[in-house]
Amino acid sequence: MIGSRRWVRWQWWFRSGVAVMVIVVQLCVPFVVRAQNNHGMLIVHLLDDEGIRIPVQGGCVTFFLDPGGAANHICDGSQWDGDAAGGVIAISDVPPGTYKVGVAIAPPGYRWDEDYRNSYTVIKGRVIWVALLLARDIAHVSASAPAVPAPAPGCELVELYPGYPGYRGYVTGLDGLGDYACLEELERMNYGFNRQAVDAANLTAAQRVGLAGQPVEWTWENWMAIEAELGYPPTCYACAILAAPQRTPTSGVTAIPGDPRLLIGDMWGSAAVSTLSAERGIPAWRVTSVVPTDRVLRALVGMAHPGRHLTAAQIAEGSGAVLDGLVTPGNFLDVARLWDNLIDQGGYAPTPHRAHPDDQVLMIMLGAEALAGFSVPFVSTGLYNQLQRSGTEWNAAALSGPTVSFAEWIRQSGARDWM
């Protein structure tokens, strides 16, 4: 598939041996396919009125030089579309110039009300991103599409998982409650969507990668592996994490009592660390100096169980064991072993090489952050510098075409000797 990589630069400030990270989106570069020769590339995203990618094919876009150029039409899923995903049309070999881009044919159930008000300048060797917003238009569904059943009475709220229309990566636990939608609306608006078939495929893929349990126990890291196993276009979970502060909180849904995905905490807080410490009568100061956040604890658990896809319940159990070990006299953390586990499996949890590039970086960097708390500052600073340098080189290599995973790149760069 065609994608892009936003190199996520991690800046660390070391305070009392604890790494505090700030995410800065630095630049965008093409990842799998690059702009050819002296031409550029247009990647057009068809979005609904909520800014969510329309996951079905059937739309066509038109683009022409401004002013007066001849119109060119490319349809989603055609041989000229370089991206297999619905709602994304990748147009390669576009000569440099200023273009107008619009919708020639809207996907079934949508309409385009905008005019050609925006211009996009294509530069040789660069990828230009275009987002076109479409409105829902049930009354004008394409005549070639099968009839859409009338909406069923009531609303069965279901959590969105990979393979569900409108999935954005927000499963429960990434940012509180996950995204939900009415099942009847999903089926009515997306002809051919079969929840049972999608759930069965996800369960089968989970079994193939050795993941136990059910979807209500699976974390976003688990879903990342399932998507790769099924060959789905990778969701950018790092992007979802970055966008979480602007996300509208889920309403009308009650959390499942004792949902382990919520009990293990989130990316920014320390509620799980505080709860587990209090349950064990461990003074906070003994823990927070090395495990300041839930994400650090989660990463330590993952690295302590190499090669395993842990459910949220297994992470919760492992979290208690890790805290017990940290405060037991005579115990020590084998940082070198955990570092080897991290780079061998591509992250603090097994990370597929087909994961989104931002997520490949995220999984390595969060594991490194967790281990940095157990290292003297100059070692942690050196580790960060090595990772940043390798990331920059990996990022640059993508400009020349497909490359290895980030984990393989740093292994080839001698990462085993960095800690």
N, C-alpha and C positions, 0 to 999 in steps of 0.2 A: 504494500500500500504506500501511498504518499503521505508524508507527515511533515511536521516541522519540529525543530527543537528550540525551545527557549532555554538557553543556558542559565541555570539558576545559580547565581553566585551567593555563596554563604560567607558572610562576614562574622567573625567570632571576636568577642571581647572577653578577655580572661580576667575574672574577678575571683580571687581566692581559690583559684584552681578550677572554677566552674565555667564551662563554656556557655555563653549566652548567644543565641544565633538570631540574626536578622536576615530575612530573605529579601534579596534585591533582584528583580528581573533585569538582566543586563542587556541582552540583545536577542534577536530572532534570526535563525539561520535555517536553511533547508536541511532535512535529516536524510531521508532515504533516497529521494530524487532531487536533483539540483537543476537549476536553470541551465539550459543547454547553450553551448557556444557563446555567441555574443547576444543572445536573446534573453528574455526574462520569463517569468512564470506568474500566472494569476491563479490563486486558489480561492474559489467563491464558496462561501457558506450560506445556505438557505436556512434562515431562522424563523421561528414562529413569533407571534407578537409578545412572547415572554422572553425572547432571546435564546430559546432552546433550539438546537439543530433539529430540523425536520428529518426524521430517520428513514423516510420512504423515498424511493426513486420516482421518476416521472416528470421532474422539472427540467426545463431547458433555460439556458442563459444566452444572452446576446451581448457582444462587445464590438465596438467600432472605434476607430481613431477619431478624435475630436480636434477639429471639426471635419465633417464631410466624408468620413471613411466608410467603406462598405461594411455591412453588418455580417458578423460571423456568429453562427449558432452552434452551441455544444450542449448536448443533453446528458443529464445525470445517468451514469451507467453505460453510456455508449462507448464505442472503441476509442473515441477521442478524449474520453474522461480518464485522467490518470489516477483517480481515487475510486476504489470500489465501494466506499461507504455512501449510503444514501444521504442526500442533503449536502454533499461536498463535491464540487466539480473542479478538478485540477486541469488547467490548460497550460501546456508547456510550449516552448518555442514561440513565445510572443515577442515580436520585434519591439525594440524600445520605442516609447512614445506615450502620449497621453490618451487614455481611453475612457469612453463611457461604458458602463456595465449595467445591465438590467436583466429582468426576467422576461423571456420570450413566452414560455409556457409554465404556469405554476403547477406544483405537484397537486394531485387530487385532494380536494378539500381546502385549498388555499387560493388566495388571490394576491396580486402585487399591485398596490395602489400608488407607489412612488413614481416620480418621473426620473429622468436621467440627470439629476441635479448634481451628483458628485462625479468628479473626475479622478482617475487613478493613473499615476505615472509609472510606467514599467521601465526599469533600469536593467541593463545587461547584467546577467549573473545574479539577479536578486529575485526573491519571491515576494509578491505583493498580495496581501490578504484583503478580501472584500467580503463584507457581511451585508446581506440583503434581507430585510425584514418583510415577511408576508403575513397577511391576516387570514384567519380561518374563514372559510366560505363554504359551509355545508351545502348551500343551495346550488352550487356550481361545481359539483364533483364531476370529474371527467366522465364522459359518456362511455368510454372504454373500460372504466373500472367497474367491478361487480357492485351490485347494490349493497349499500350499507344498512344493516338492520337498525330499526328504530331503537332509541335508547330504552333500556329496561328500567322499570320503576325502582326507586331506591338507589343506594350507592354502597357497594362493597369496597371499602378502602383497602388497598393493597400497597405494600412497600415496593418501590421500584428497585429492580435488580438488573444486572447486565442482560441484554436481550429484550428488556421492556422498553416500549416507546417512551422517550423523554428522560431516560436514565442519564444522570449527570455525574455520578460517582458518590452522591450523598447517601450512602447506606448508614444505618444507625450506628453511632459511635464515632464517625468521622467529625461530625459537627452536631452533637445531640441526636435527636430523632432524625431518621432519614426522610427522603422524599416519598410522599404517598400520592396516590391518585385513585379515582373511582375505576374499578375494573370494567364496569359497563361502558364508561367513557373511553377507556383505552381500546376496547374491542370495537366500539362504534366508529371511532376516529381513525383506526388503523386496521384496515381490512387485512385479514390474514394473520393477525396476531393471535397466538394460541398460548395462553398462560401455562397450561399443563405441559405442552411440548417444550416451552422454554425452561420451565422448572425441571423437567426430566433431563434435558440436556445439561443444565447446570449441575445437577446431582451426579450425573454420569462423569462429567469432567472432574468434579471434586473427588470422586472415588479414584479416578485415574492418577491424580496427583497425590493421593494419600491423605486427603482432608476428610476428617470425620464430621459427624453431626449434620445439622440442617441449616438452611439459609439464615434462620433467626439467630444462629450462633456464629456466623461468619463475619469476619472483619473486612475492612477495605483491602488489606493486604491479601487476604484469601481470595477476594473477588478479582484482584489483579492477576493471580495465578490461573483462575478459572477462565478469564477472558483470553489469556494467552493459549491455554489448552484448547479452547474452542476456535481459535483463530479470529476472534473478534478484533476490530480496530481498538487499539488500547485507549482506555480512558485515562486522562491525565488527573490522577488523584492529587498530585502536588498543586495543580491549578485549582482544584476544588478547595484544598486547604487554604490557599492564598485568598480565594474569593469568599470564604466562609463568613467573614465579618459583614459582607454586604448581602448575605443570603437572608431571605425572609424566613423566619422561624416556622417550623411545621406547626399547624394548628388543627384542632379537631381530632387529634389522635392521642390516645392514652398510651403511655409507655407500658411495655410488658413488665409485670412485677418481677424484679430480680433479673432483668435483662443483662446478661454478662457483658454485652457490648458497651453498655453504659457504665457498668461497675468498674471496668478497667481504665476508665478515665478518657481524656481527650488529648489533643496535641499540645494544648497550651497550659492546662491547669495541673493541679497536684492533688485533686480530691481523692484519688485512689491511693496514692502514697500516704496521705494523712489518715485515711480510714484504716488501712492495713497496719500502720504504725500504732494507732490508738488501740486497735483490737489486740495487739501484742504487748501493749504497755511499753512501747519503745519511745523514749523521748524524741521529739521531732528533730532536735539538733543533731542527733546521731545518724539520722537518715538524710536529711535535706542537704547536708554538706556534699554528699556524693550522688544522691538521687533527688534532685530538686523538682523534677516534674514527672508526670505520668508517662510521657513519651520516653524518657530515659529508662524508667523501670521496664516498660514494654520492650524496648530494644535489648536490654540486658537479658530478659527472659528468652527472647528469640535467639540471641547468639548463644545462649546456654543450651539450646536444643537444636543443634545444626541439622539441616536437611528436613526438618519437620514443618508442615503447615499447621500451626496451632490455632484452634478455635478460640473464641473469646473466653469460654469457660476454662480451657487449658491454660490460657495466659493468666487468668485470675489465680488459678491454683499455683502456677509457677511463680507469680509475683510474690506470694506469701513465702514461698521457699527461698527466693532470692533475698528478701529482706531478712529472713531468719539467718541465712548464711552470712550476711554482711555484718550483723551485730553479734555473732557468736565468736567468743575469744579464740584466737589461734587460727581462724579462717582467713584466707586472703583470696582476692580475685585474680585469677590467672588471665591477665589482660592480653598477653601474647596469644594464648589459645583462642580467646574470643575474637581477637583481631583476625586470626587465620580463618575462623569460622565465617566472619563477616565478609571477607573478600572472596572466600571460596563459594559461598552461596549467593553472592551478588547483593547482599544487604543484610540487615539484622533479621530478616525472614527470607526464605528462598524467593529470589526475584528473577522472573523469567527474562531471558535476553530480548524478548519481544515486548517487554513492558515499555510504557511511554518513556522517552529519554529523561524527562524531568523526574520521573519516579525512580529511574535507575540511580540518578544522582542523589535524590532524597533518601533512599534506603541506605546508601553507603554513608552519607553525611550524618544521618541520625544515629547510626551505629557508632561512628567515630565520635560524635558528641558524647554519647553515653560512656565510652571508654576514656575520653579526655578527663572526666572527673576523677579518675584514678591515676592520673599521670601528673608529673610535675609540669608547670606551665611551659617551660621551654620545649619539652617533648611534644606537648599538645600543639603548640604554635608551629613547630616544624612539620607535624603531621598535616595540619591545615594547609600550610604552604605547598606541601607535596601534592595534596589532593586538588588544590586550586590550580596548580600548574598542569597537572594531568588532565583536569577537566577542560582547561583552555585548549590543550593540544587535541583532546578527543573532539571537542567542539569544532576546531579548525579542520580536522580530518574529515568530518562529515561533509564539508564543502566539496570534497573530491569524490563523494559517493558513499555507499554503504560501508559501515565499519563494524568492528566488534562491539560487544557490550561494554559499558563503562567498567564493570568489574574485571572483565578480561583485559581491558586496556591498562588498568592500574596493576594487574598482576604481571603483565608483560613489562611494565615500567619498574618492577622491583618492589612492589608494595609490601612484600613479606618482611622486608628489612626496615620498614618505616616505624614500627613500634615494637 
